[in-house]
């Protein structure tokens, strides 16, 4: 399970192991290379993609947008509710 937080709130989603796990408006896929875990987070109702890399042994994590939102936070990256 991956939980992302920013000023807009939080998004929690299961992580697929080499496959896409879809939950609500997110799809995630993860892979491990040694101690480093790489996870791609696709916000499926938008064009946004976030790359997350975690190194538990080093106690570090970093996130990089491939398609960064212009205004919205992660908790608002979904289709508007009618």
BAKOLLUM-804211 format. One record per atom (N, C-alpha, C, CB): x, y, z; residue in one letter; chain; atom name. Coordinates in steps of 0.001 Angstrom, whole numbers, plus 500000, padded with zeros to 6 digits. Glycine has a CB too. Layout:
# BAKOLLUM-804211
((X,Y,Z),A,A,CA)
...
***
This chain:
# BAKOLLUM-804211
((500856,498826,500000),X,A,N)
((500000,500000,500000),X,A,CA)
((500900,501234,500000),X,A,C)
((499027,499999,501232),X,A,CB)
((500572,502165,499143),X,A,N)
((501294,503435,499052),X,A,CA)
((500340,504549,499462),X,A,C)
((501857,503675,497604),X,A,CB)
((500788,505433,500348),X,A,N)
((500001,506594,500740),X,A,CA)
((500797,507842,500406),X,A,C)
((499634,506550,502256),X,A,CB)
((500188,508729,499622),X,A,N)
((500796,510005,499255),X,A,CA)
((500013,511113,499932),X,A,C)
((500824,510203,497705),X,A,CB)
((500735,512103,500480),X,A,N)
((500084,513233,501153),X,A,CA)
((500660,514548,500641),X,A,C)
((500257,513133,502690),X,A,CB)
((499781,515525,500474),X,A,N)
((500196,516900,500229),X,A,CA)
((499145,517816,500847),X,A,C)
((500375,517184,498692),X,A,CB)
((499202,519101,500561),X,A,N)
((498289,520059,501187),X,A,CA)
((496823,519803,500846),X,A,C)
((498660,521459,500773),X,A,CB)
((496550,519099,499730),X,A,N)
((495162,518843,499320),X,A,CA)
((494550,517641,500019),X,A,C)
((495096,518636,497828),X,A,CB)
((495365,516833,500676),X,A,N)
((494873,515626,501342),X,A,CA)
((495768,514443,501060),X,A,C)
((493451,515312,500905),X,A,CB)
((495169,513251,501019),X,A,N)
((495972,512059,500775),X,A,CA)
((495280,511104,499820),X,A,C)
((496274,511353,502080),X,A,CB)
((496115,510300,499164),X,A,N)
((495659,509244,498268),X,A,CA)
((496367,507970,498701),X,A,C)
((495949,509587,496751),X,A,CB)
((495605,506910,498927),X,A,N)
((496171,505612,499285),X,A,CA)
((495770,504606,498212),X,A,C)
((495688,505148,500705),X,A,CB)
((496718,503788,497779),X,A,N)
((496429,502820,496722),X,A,CA)
((497323,501596,496893),X,A,C)
((496632,503454,495319),X,A,CB)
((496789,500411,496566),X,A,N)
((497631,499219,496568),X,A,CA)
((498636,499319,495423),X,A,C)
((496770,497923,496440),X,A,CB)
((499766,498659,495569),X,A,N)
((500813,498707,494545),X,A,CA)
((500924,497348,493876),X,A,C)
((502178,499126,495159),X,A,CB)
((500806,497345,492550),X,A,N)
((500983,496113,491793),X,A,CA)
((502457,495763,491717),X,A,C)
((500386,496245,490381),X,A,CB)
((502781,494490,491765),X,A,N)
((504162,494007,491679),X,A,CA)
((504465,493653,490232),X,A,C)
((504391,492774,492611),X,A,CB)
((504927,494660,489472),X,A,N)
((505218,494445,488063),X,A,CA)
((503981,494474,487183),X,A,C)
((505917,493142,487888),X,A,CB)
((502827,494678,487773),X,A,N)
((501568,494828,487040),X,A,CA)
((500862,496053,487590),X,A,C)
((500664,493545,487162),X,A,CB)
((499831,496506,486901),X,A,N)
((499080,497669,487361),X,A,CA)
((497975,497228,488316),X,A,C)
((498486,498445,486166),X,A,CB)
((497921,497855,489482),X,A,N)
((496832,497668,490429),X,A,CA)
((495975,498923,490365),X,A,C)
((497361,497396,491891),X,A,CB)
((494706,498763,490028),X,A,N)
((493809,499908,489869),X,A,CA)
((492893,499992,491079),X,A,C)
((492980,499795,488558),X,A,CB)
((492827,501200,491650),X,A,N)
((491958,501443,492802),X,A,CA)
((491403,502852,492677),X,A,C)
((492728,501256,494159),X,A,CB)
((490090,502954,492438),X,A,N)
((489497,504279,492280),X,A,CA)
((490093,505010,491095),X,A,C)
((489685,505102,493544),X,A,CB)
((490618,506199,491330),X,A,N)
((491161,507010,490238),X,A,CA)
((492677,506897,490111),X,A,C)
((490781,508456,490438),X,A,CB)
((493268,505851,490719),X,A,N)
((494713,505652,490587),X,A,CA)
((495026,504244,490093),X,A,C)
((495414,505908,491928),X,A,CB)
((496162,504139,489422),X,A,N)
((496723,502845,489044),X,A,CA)
((498197,502906,489416),X,A,C)
((496511,502524,487497),X,A,CB)
((498696,501865,490081),X,A,N)
((500087,501863,490517),X,A,CA)
((500773,500571,490094),X,A,C)
((500178,502044,492040),X,A,CB)
((502054,500698,489808),X,A,N)
((502868,499540,489466),X,A,CA)
((504239,499734,490102),X,A,C)
((502980,499352,487911),X,A,CB)
((504743,498707,490760),X,A,N)
((506021,498815,491444),X,A,CA)
((506994,497733,491026),X,A,C)
((505817,498763,492925),X,A,CB)
((508258,498015,491246),X,A,N)
((509333,497059,490983),X,A,CA)
((510454,497326,491977),X,A,C)
((509850,497166,489504),X,A,CB)
((511242,496290,492234),X,A,N)
((512335,496405,493196),X,A,CA)
((513651,496068,492508),X,A,C)
((512101,495478,494418),X,A,CB)
((514670,496874,492784),X,A,N)
((516032,496623,492313),X,A,CA)
((516936,496753,493529),X,A,C)
((516459,497624,491155),X,A,CB)
((517326,495627,494096),X,A,N)
((518083,495657,495343),X,A,CA)
((517198,496186,496447),X,A,C)
((519355,496517,495207),X,A,CB)
((517668,497218,497142),X,A,N)
((516885,497819,498222),X,A,CA)
((515934,498914,497739),X,A,C)
((517812,498387,499263),X,A,CB)
((516077,499329,496485),X,A,N)
((515298,500457,495973),X,A,CA)
((513984,499972,495372),X,A,C)
((516107,501242,494922),X,A,CB)
((512894,500608,495797),X,A,N)
((511565,500314,495269),X,A,CA)
((511139,501496,494406),X,A,C)
((510528,500044,496425),X,A,CB)
((510757,501211,493165),X,A,N)
((510267,502242,492247),X,A,CA)
((508796,501993,491983),X,A,C)
((511076,502253,490913),X,A,CB)
((507996,503034,492116),X,A,N)
((506554,502926,491932),X,A,CA)
((506097,504032,490997),X,A,C)
((505805,503003,493292),X,A,CB)
((505325,503654,489973),X,A,N)
((504683,504632,489102),X,A,CA)
((503235,504760,489541),X,A,C)
((504786,504219,487592),X,A,CB)
((502792,505995,489687),X,A,N)
((501413,506267,490093),X,A,CA)
((500744,507035,488958),X,A,C)
((501352,507077,491449),X,A,CB)
((499770,506403,488337),X,A,N)
((499015,507029,487241),X,A,CA)
((497661,507453,487797),X,A,C)
((498844,506047,486012),X,A,CB)
((497321,508720,487627),X,A,N)
((496010,509236,488011),X,A,CA)
((495137,509075,486770),X,A,C)
((496075,510758,488514),X,A,CB)
((494403,507965,486699),X,A,N)
((493825,507471,485452),X,A,CA)
((492779,508379,484815),X,A,C)
((493220,506155,485695),X,A,CB)
((492185,509263,485553),X,A,N)
((491189,510166,484978),X,A,CA)
((491813,511483,484522),X,A,C)
((490084,510440,485990),X,A,CB)
((493132,511558,484561),X,A,N)
((493882,512762,484179),X,A,CA)
((495120,512309,483395),X,A,C)
((494290,513624,485452),X,A,CB)
((495878,513242,482842),X,A,N)
((497118,512859,482155),X,A,CA)
((498332,512767,483089),X,A,C)
((497411,513851,481056),X,A,CB)
((498141,512796,484400),X,A,N)
((499244,512940,485342),X,A,CA)
((499864,511604,485751),X,A,C)
((498767,513667,486565),X,A,CB)
((501197,511607,485827),X,A,N)
((501979,510428,486204),X,A,CA)
((503067,510853,487185),X,A,C)
((502602,509735,484945),X,A,CB)
((503157,510133,488305),X,A,N)
((504135,510425,489353),X,A,CA)
((505041,509215,489527),X,A,C)
((503431,510789,490699),X,A,CB)
((506370,509452,489550),X,A,N)
((507351,508399,489796),X,A,CA)
((507838,508532,491238),X,A,C)
((508548,508484,488781),X,A,CB)
((507742,507455,492009),X,A,N)
((508173,507453,493409),X,A,CA)
((509295,506433,493562),X,A,C)
((506981,507128,494377),X,A,CB)
((510400,506834,494209),X,A,N)
((511509,505920,494488),X,A,CA)
((511774,505930,495982),X,A,C)
((512793,506317,493690),X,A,CB)
((511805,504745,496577),X,A,N)
((512039,504609,498013),X,A,CA)
((513231,503693,498237),X,A,C)
((510779,504059,498738),X,A,CB)
((514081,504089,499161),X,A,N)
((515197,503248,499581),X,A,CA)
((515081,503073,501092),X,A,C)
((516592,503875,499174),X,A,CB)
((514375,502016,501525),X,A,N)
((514171,501817,502965),X,A,CA)
((515484,501683,503740),X,A,C)
((513323,500583,503195),X,A,CB)
((516493,501075,503144),X,A,N)
((517780,500904,503836),X,A,CA)
((518425,502256,504131),X,A,C)
((518737,500038,502993),X,A,CB)
((518288,503203,503208),X,A,N)
((518858,504538,503386),X,A,CA)
((517885,505480,504085),X,A,C)
((519262,505121,502041),X,A,CB)
((516595,505070,504179),X,A,N)
((515589,505927,504799),X,A,CA)
((515217,507115,503937),X,A,C)
((516079,506411,506129),X,A,CB)
((515276,506941,502604),X,A,N)
((514981,508053,501707),X,A,CA)
((513818,507716,500771),X,A,C)
((516225,508421,500892),X,A,CB)
((513163,508760,500323),X,A,N)
((512105,508639,499330),X,A,CA)
((512092,509926,498514),X,A,C)
((510710,508370,500000),X,A,CB)
((511760,509792,497232),X,A,N)
((511676,510957,496355),X,A,CA)
((510551,510728,495362),X,A,C)
((513028,511215,495618),X,A,CB)
((509912,511810,494962),X,A,N)
((508840,511736,493979),X,A,CA)
((509097,512778,492899),X,A,C)
((507447,511952,494645),X,A,CB)
((508875,512374,491645),X,A,N)
((509082,513246,490498),X,A,CA)
((507891,513128,489560),X,A,C)
((510399,512897,489764),X,A,CB)
((507321,514251,489183),X,A,N)
((506218,514239,488231),X,A,CA)
((506750,514090,486816),X,A,C)
((505377,515518,488357),X,A,CB)
((506136,513208,486029),X,A,N)
((506413,513175,484590),X,A,CA)
((505489,514167,483898),X,A,C)
((506225,511733,484004),X,A,CB)
((504249,514214,484334),X,A,N)
((503279,515199,483851),X,A,CA)
((502704,515889,485083),X,A,C)
((502136,514526,482970),X,A,CB)
((503292,517008,485437),X,A,N)
((502957,517699,486685),X,A,CA)
((501646,518475,486568),X,A,C)
((504088,518648,487080),X,A,CB)
((500799,518377,487586),X,A,N)
((499554,519158,487582),X,A,CA)
((499860,520656,487644),X,A,C)
((498648,518746,488772),X,A,CB)
((499050,521449,486967),X,A,N)
((499255,522894,486981),X,A,CA)
((498783,523523,488285),X,A,C)
((498534,523533,485812),X,A,CB)
((497643,523062,488807),X,A,N)
((497057,523717,489971),X,A,CA)
((496636,522768,491076),X,A,C)
((495885,524512,489550),X,A,CB)
((496289,521561,490732),X,A,N)
((495672,520653,491687),X,A,CA)
((496688,519884,492524),X,A,C)
((494787,519687,490962),X,A,CB)
((496237,519461,493709),X,A,N)
((497013,518568,494551),X,A,CA)
((496608,517131,494268),X,A,C)
((496821,518908,496044),X,A,CB)
((497336,516184,494842),X,A,N)
((497099,514777,494514),X,A,CA)
((495701,514290,494861),X,A,C)
((498098,513925,495219),X,A,CB)
((495107,514829,495915),X,A,N)
((493784,514356,496324),X,A,CA)
((492670,514843,495403),X,A,C)
((493496,514798,497738),X,A,CB)
((492972,515791,494526),X,A,N)
((491948,516335,493628),X,A,CA)
((492145,515907,492185),X,A,C)
((491943,517841,493706),X,A,CB)
((493079,514980,491934),X,A,N)
((493363,514549,490564),X,A,CA)
((492421,513425,490144),X,A,C)
((494825,514090,490436),X,A,CB)
((491197,513807,489841),X,A,N)
((490200,512863,489352),X,A,CA)
((489138,513643,488582),X,A,C)
((489562,512050,490526),X,A,CB)
((488295,512919,487894),X,A,N)
((487225,513532,487123),X,A,CA)
((486281,514274,488065),X,A,C)
((486457,512467,486300),X,A,CB)
((485836,515469,487684),X,A,N)
((484891,516208,488542),X,A,CA)
((483624,515390,488770),X,A,C)
((484531,517579,487909),X,A,CB)
((483076,515502,489956),X,A,N)
((481832,514822,490293),X,A,CA)
((480674,515619,489707),X,A,C)
((481675,514656,491837),X,A,CB)
((479759,514929,489050),X,A,N)
((478605,515607,488437),X,A,CA)
((477627,516093,489477),X,A,C)
((477893,514681,487466),X,A,CB)
***
